[in-house]
Amino acid sequence: MESASKIGPKLIAYYGRVSTALQEDENTIENQRMELKKMADDRYGADGYVVVREYKDEGWSGDILARPHLDQLRQDAKTGMWDAVLIYDPDRLARRYSYQEIVLDELKEAEKEVHFKTRSAPKDPMEKILFGVHGLFAEYERAKIAERFRLGKLRKARDKHIITSIAPYGYTLVKRRGKPSDPDFVETHLIINPVEARVVRMLFEWVGDGKLTIRKVIKRLQEMNIKPRKNSNGVWGTTTLSTMLKRETYIGQAYFGASIAIVPQKPWKKDVRYRKVKKTSRKMKPKGEWLPIPTPSILEGEEGKALFARVQTQLKENYETSQRNKKNAYLLAERMRCVCGCSRTGEGPQHGKYLYYRCSNRVKSFPLPATCKEKGINSRIADKHVWSKLVELMGSKEHIELQIQRWMKQQKVKCGATGVGVDALKHEIVALKKQEQRYHVAYGGGAIELAQLTELTAPLKEKIAELERQAANEQAASRVQHDSSILQPGEVECLNTEVVEALHGLSFEQKRDIMLDVVDEIVGVPGRLQVSGYVPVSVVSPIQRDFLFPSSTNIYVELKTSDRDRRPTQRREIDAF
C-alpha cells in the first residue's frame, strides 16, 4: 500500500465508461466504481485519499474521443484539481490505442498519475510496448464484436428472419424467446395487428382508388381521430405516410441491407461537439444487393399487389401535378428562416404574380392551426436588397477595413479577454498555489483537521481555476491579434475588388450559386432581416460586417472566421413508425 502524501490525503478521481444502454441497465459503470474504490483503499488506505470528482460517460463508444466527461477530466487535469485518476481498464479510456496514447500523454505532461485496475500503467519503454499491444487487442476486440454482429444479422436475413427493433405500422413485433435447441423456441417475427391493419388498408384505398393527396389523407385521419403511434401532437406527418405507402412489407416482402450508415456530409446540426453516433445518415444500396425477407401480407393476393401498384402510380402523379412544385425565382430559398425557428419557403399566389417567403409552421402543424403568426416576406424586395448589399460589401475596401477592426475587437470579447496581462495572471496563480500549499503543510503537521483543510482550499481551487481560464482567454485573444492568416487593416489596399463589377451582370442561376455559397442563414420578419454568412476575401479568413438598409428593412450580416465544406448529403428515413 502506498503511503499518503506528507501534506495530506491523496486527491484522486474516478473515470468510468459504458457504451450501450444494456450496460447502463446492468449498472456496469457502478460495478467499475466499486472496483476502483477497492483499488483506492488498497493503494492509499481507507483514510488516505479523497475522491474529488467522478467522471462517467454512459452510453459512449470507446471509438469516440470527444466525450463530455473525458474532456472534463482532461481539462481538470490541467487545473490541478486532483493528483491521480483511477480507471478500471485501458479500454474504458478508449478502444483505439492511438486515443489512449493521446490522453495518457496529456495526463503525463500535467504530472498526473494514472492507475488501472486490470493492469499497471507503463513505466519504461518495454512496458509501453506491452501496453501498446494490449491497446491494439482492445481495438481488435471492438472490430471483432462489430463483425460478429454484422455476420449474425446477415445470417438471420439469409435464413429469412426479420431483423428490426420496431414493427412497421400495421404489425406487432414478436421478439425471440429461448434458444434454438429449446422445444418452445420462437424466432423474431411479425404478426398482423388487426386494428392498425384496417387503417393501412384504408390508406391504400384512399390513395389508390380515391386518388387523394397525402395532405387530404392527413386531414381525413384527423377527422376520424386516428392517431399515429408516435407524435406529440397526435398528427400524421407527410413523410411518415409517404414512406408507409411505399413499403413493400404490406404485400409480403421486406428487405435487409437496403442501405448503409455513413457520416453525414452536411449535418443538420453543425456545431454539436459531442455525438454518440457518428454515422447518422444513410446511403441507399443497389436493389440487387437487398436481401428479401417474407412477411405476412396486409394487402393480400394479386388484388393487394395491384392496389399497391396503383398507389405508387398515384403518388408519382400527385408529385408531378402538385402546385407547390412550381419553381419560381427565389434567390434566398433554403437560407430563409422565421424567428419561430421554422424555415421560410417560397409561395407564389395568383400563379406567381406575388412571391413571398412564408413560414412553414403552417405546413408542419397541418391539420392543426399554425402556432406562428408572422406574415410573409416579399421575396422580390428581400432578394434585391440582400444581393445589392452583398455586392456593396464585397466591392468596398472602406467597409472591409472598418469591419476587420470591428471583428478583431469582437474576437477579444468572444475569447473573454479582460485586458489583464498574462504575466500578471500567472503571478497571482503562483501566489494562490503557495497559499494552498501552506494549508496542506499545516494539515500534515496536525495544526488543522481535514474538514478545515477542505473548507480553506476549496475557494482557492475555484479562484485558481478561474484565473487559469482568464489566462487562456488572454492567450487566445493574443493569438487572434497576431494570426498571420487573418487579413490586417493595412493589407486591405492589396485586395482586388475589380472582379466585383462582374457581379452586376450575372444570371439568376449564377447569383443563386453565389448566394448558397456565401450566405449561411437569413432570419427575419417583414421589415427586418438578419443575415449570417461568409464572404471570402482572397485566401484569408472572412470578416464581419453590420449594415442597415436606407429603407425600412434592416439587415445584419455576420461573417464568421471558419472554413466551410458544403456538399449535398443523401438521407433516408429509417423506421418512420
Summary of the structure (lengths in Angstrom):
residues: 577
radius of gyration: 31.3
end to end distance: 57.4
largest distance: 91.9
contacts: 1569
relative contact order: 0.08
helix: 47%
strand: 16%
